[in-house]
Amino acid sequence: MNAILRPLVTEPGVPAAEFRSAMRHLTGGVSVITAGRGRDITGMTVTSVTSLSIDPPTLIVNINRDASSFPLIKRLGAFGVNVLNADQLDIAERFAGKGGLKGVDRFCGSNWNASASGTPLLVEALAAIDCEVEEIVERHSHGIIIGRVREIRSAARNAALAYWHGQYVAIDHEEDAIRMAQVSVPSQRRSRPGK
């Protein structure tokens, strides 16, 4: 095992507001993490989902340990990742707490099906992924949850919902690909340094 160990810094670091401001420059895909079974379900909007491995299919999600989803995921060992499409802003806001809804009430107004693990998956999500917890690493305020993918349901949509600079942004594959081609750097052969 090739581990690099570094001492933990115990002195005060960067102020939270400054760190939060810097992180707003990252664009993140918007997903709803779901947890629980039956009527004992809850969920939350996140931008912290990333793939870890293709073989085996594994992903990572970071969740605040004070969130209502965290203890259910920890206890049941399963969770869902529902990648939202551009038309699902209302779902993103509902699961982010807008309107004050909690638990099972956040699921009203949308179509959900239970996965094999019992976790609710959004029917019209770009991708709805059922995961089994492989490991939870608790660090600071959050749990880093490693999930082995057990089931994927995909939609035929191309427009995704993203979050950037504190706002939701629609990303349409066709329209945005054309815009990016218009403003991209010309693909000229560049000389290499020293030549």
Buried (B, 14 or more C-beta within 10 A) or exposed (E): EEEEEEEEEEEEEEEEEEEEEEEBEEEBBBBBBBBBBEEEBBBBBBBBBEEBEEEEBBBBBBBBBEBBBBBBBBEBBBBBBBBBBBEBBEBBEBBBEEEEBEEBEBBEEBEBEBBEBBBBBBEBBBBBBBBBBBEBEEEEEBBBBBBBBBBEBEBEBBBBBBBBEEEBEBBBEEEBEEEEEEEEEEEEEEEEEEE
